[in-house]
């Protein structure tokens, strides 16, 4: 089922993101994660597209497994930075063969440890246009947005680029990490003025590891509200306490978003299904 149709038929959706196996997480562990997450009956699960070429081949395989064995709709991430059209063509054909109908189209990050070979795409909008050019309406396409603006640009230019992506044919938008809901509400107001009316999904990352989140904050440049800063200060050195505090913070963040009429919640699970499960339990009354 296409994600566009899910958003048309439901007033609220919940979904998860997982990543393919890497040097720390094996394939079997990823599959176990999916088995647990699927019991929560999400509307879909997305699979990231590995940087550097080392996990790209697993994205389609895992997306297929989500749909065929777990019985949950799947979304395959697809990044285009440094990619040639021939590579994108192969992925699109692979997605079609595996009956995967949904793509999250992303530019992707520049690698920090090597030079990037020139590709055929500069921005996510180029990828979105190309998918429609090659495949028409075969896929339902989503894109990313940044509640506090992309770190490489300014707010006005970032909104302009987002409008370009939507105009290129995007069915839904999923946010990158944000930790302060006030920024989300302000951002949503701006989009309404720009008449961007596609479903706006809030991407929530539970803060359960102080060192990990500090690195993510450094990369994303997102703001840390005073309340969360105090939690990190108080519990950051205690892994178990930080985990519990982070689950509660994410749960409260979601409950407030639901009260403000958000249409979709997307939880970045970091392949830790027990955390997602606890959050889903905490927010059950508010859904």
C-alpha positions in Angstrom: 0.0 0.0 0.0 1.3 3.5 -0.8 2.0 5.8 2.1 0.0 8.5 0.4 -3.1 6.4 0.7 -2.4 5.6 4.3 -2.3 9.3 5.2 -5.5 9.9 3.2 -7.3 7.2 5.1 -6.1 7.8 8.7 -6.1 10.9 10.9 -3.1 9.7 12.8 -0.2 7.4 11.9 2.7 5.9 13.9 5.8 4.6 12.3 9.4 3.5 13.0 12.8 3.8 11.5 15.5 1.1 11.5 18.9 0.9 10.0 20.6 -1.9 8.1 23.3 -4.1 9.7 26.7 -2.6 10.3 29.9 -3.4 12.1 28.1 -3.3 15.5 24.6 -4.7 14.6 24.2 -8.0 12.7 21.4 -8.9 10.2 19.8 -11.3 12.6 19.6 -8.5 15.3 17.9 -6.2 12.8 15.4 -9.0 12.0 14.7 -9.5 15.7 14.2 -5.8 16.1 11.6 -5.8 13.3 9.8 -8.8 14.8 9.3 -6.8 18.1 8.4 -3.5 16.4 5.8 -5.2 14.1 3.9 -6.3 17.2 3.2 -2.6 17.9 1.2 -2.5 14.6 2.8 0.6 13.1 1.5 2.0 9.9 4.9 1.5 8.3 8.6 1.0 9.0 11.3 2.8 7.1 14.8 1.5 6.4 17.8 3.9 6.1 20.2 3.9 3.2 23.7 3.3 4.4 26.4 5.8 3.7 29.6 4.9 1.8 28.0 2.0 0.0 28.5 -0.6 2.7 24.9 -1.2 3.6 23.0 0.0 0.6 22.3 -3.4 -0.7 20.5 -4.4 2.5 18.0 -1.6 2.4 15.8 -3.2 -0.2 16.2 -6.7 1.3 15.1 -5.4 4.7 12.2 -3.4 3.3 11.0 -6.5 1.5 11.3 -8.5 4.7 9.2 -5.9 6.6 6.4 -6.2 4.1 6.5 -9.9 3.2 7.2 -11.5 6.6 6.3 -8.9 9.2 3.1 -7.8 7.4 3.9 -4.1 7.8 4.2 -1.6 5.0 7.7 -0.5 4.4 9.5 2.6 3.1 13.0 2.4 1.6 15.3 5.4 2.1 17.2 6.4 -1.1 20.0 9.0 -1.1 21.4 10.6 -4.2 24.6 12.5 -3.3 27.4 11.2 -5.5 25.0 8.8 -7.3 24.8 8.2 -11.0 21.5 7.8 -12.8 22.5 4.2 -13.6 22.8 3.4 -9.9 19.4 5.0 -9.1 17.9 3.0 -12.0 19.2 -0.3 -10.5 17.7 0.6 -7.1 14.4 1.5 -8.6 14.2 -1.7 -10.5 15.2 -3.6 -7.4 12.4 -1.9 -5.4 9.9 -2.8 -8.1 10.9 -6.4 -8.2 10.4 -6.6 -4.5 7.0 -4.9 -4.6 8.1 -1.9 -2.5 6.0 1.1 -3.3 7.4 3.8 -1.0 10.6 5.8 -1.1 12.0 8.4 1.3 14.0 10.5 -1.2 17.1 12.2 0.4 20.1 14.1 -0.7 22.3 12.4 1.9 25.3 13.7 3.8 28.7 14.3 2.3 31.3 11.8 3.6 33.7 13.2 6.1 36.5 10.7 5.5 36.9 10.8 1.7 36.4 12.7 -1.5 33.0 12.3 -3.1 32.9 11.3 -6.7 30.7 13.7 -8.8 27.2 12.4 -9.4 24.2 13.3 -11.4 22.1 14.7 -8.6 22.8 17.8 -6.4 19.6 17.9 -4.3 16.7 15.7 -3.2 14.4 17.6 -5.5 16.5 16.3 -8.4 16.1 12.7 -7.2 12.3 13.2 -6.8 12.0 14.7 -10.3 14.0 11.8 -11.7 11.9 9.1 -10.0 8.7 10.6 -11.4 10.3 11.0 -14.8 11.4 7.3 -14.9 8.5 5.7 -13.0 5.6 8.1 -13.1 3.4 7.4 -10.1 4.8 3.9 -9.4 6.1 5.1 -6.0 4.8 7.2 -3.2 7.6 9.5 -2.3 8.4 11.2 1.0 11.1 13.7 1.8 12.8 15.2 4.9 12.4 18.5 6.5 14.3 20.4 9.2 12.2 22.0 12.0 15.1 24.4 12.8 16.4 24.7 9.3 19.2 22.7 7.6 22.7 23.4 9.1 24.1 24.2 5.6 21.7 27.0 4.8 19.4 29.7 6.3 15.7 29.5 7.3 14.4 31.3 4.2 16.4 29.3 1.7 15.6 26.0 3.5 11.9 26.7 3.2 12.4 27.5 -0.5 14.1 24.2 -1.0 11.4 22.4 0.9 8.7 24.0 -1.3 10.7 22.8 -4.4 10.7 19.2 -3.1 6.9 19.3 -2.5 6.3 20.9 -5.9 8.4 18.1 -7.5 5.8 15.6 -6.2 6.2 14.7 -2.6 3.4 12.9 -0.8 4.5 13.3 2.8 7.3 14.9 4.9 9.2 13.4 7.8 11.2 15.7 10.1 14.8 15.2 11.2 15.4 15.2 14.9 14.0 18.1 17.0 13.9 18.2 20.8 11.8 21.3 21.4 8.2 21.2 20.2 7.9 25.0 20.1 10.1 25.0 17.0 7.8 22.5 15.4 4.7 24.6 16.0 6.4 27.6 14.6 7.6 25.7 11.5 4.1 24.3 10.9 2.7 27.8 10.9 5.3 28.9 8.3 4.3 25.9 6.0 0.6 26.8 6.2 1.4 30.3 5.0 3.4 28.8 2.1 0.4 26.6 1.3 2.4 23.4 1.8 -0.3 21.0 2.8 1.2 17.5 2.5 1.1 15.4 5.7 3.7 16.7 8.2 5.2 13.8 10.3 7.2 14.5 13.5 10.4 12.5 13.7 11.1 11.7 17.4 14.4 10.4 18.7 14.4 9.2 22.3 17.4 10.6 24.2 18.6 7.5 26.0 22.4 7.9 25.8 24.0 11.2 26.7 27.2 10.8 24.6 25.2 9.6 21.6 22.8 12.5 21.7 25.5 15.1 22.2 27.1 13.9 18.9 23.7 14.0 17.1 23.0 17.5 18.4 26.5 18.6 17.2 25.7 17.3 13.7 22.1 18.4 13.4 22.5 21.7 15.3 19.1 21.3 16.9 18.4 23.1 20.1 18.2 21.5 23.5 15.4 22.8 25.8 16.2 23.6 29.4 14.2 20.6 30.7 16.1 18.1 28.6 19.4 19.8 29.4 18.7 19.3 33.1 17.9 15.6 32.5 21.2 15.1 30.7 23.0 16.9 33.6 21.3 14.8 36.3 21.2 11.4 34.6 23.7 11.5 31.8 26.3 9.5 33.6 23.9 6.7 34.6 22.9 4.6 31.5 19.8 3.0 33.0 18.5 6.2 34.6 19.2 8.2 31.4 17.3 5.5 29.4 14.2 5.8 31.6 14.4 9.6 31.6 14.8 9.7 27.8 11.8 7.4 27.3 9.6 9.6 29.5 10.8 12.8 27.7 10.1 11.4 24.3 6.7 10.1 25.5 5.8 13.5 26.8 7.0 15.2 23.7 4.7 13.0 21.6 1.7 13.4 23.9 2.0 17.1 23.5 2.3 16.9 19.7 -0.8 14.8 19.6 -2.7 17.4 21.6 -1.6 20.0 19.0 -3.1 17.9 16.2 0.0 16.3 14.6 -1.0 13.8 12.0 2.0 11.4 12.2 4.6 10.3 14.7 7.8 8.6 13.3 10.1 7.2 16.0 13.8 6.8 15.3 14.3 3.5 17.1 18.1 3.3 16.7 17.3 -0.5 16.4 16.4 -0.6 20.1 12.8 -2.0 19.9 12.3 -2.2 23.7 12.6 1.6 23.9 10.0 2.1 21.1 7.8 -0.4 22.8 7.9 1.5 26.1 7.1 4.8 24.3 4.1 3.2 22.5 2.8 2.0 25.8 3.1 5.4 27.4 1.3 7.2 24.6 -1.5 4.6 24.1 -4.1 6.6 25.9 -3.4 9.7 23.8 -3.7 8.1 20.3 
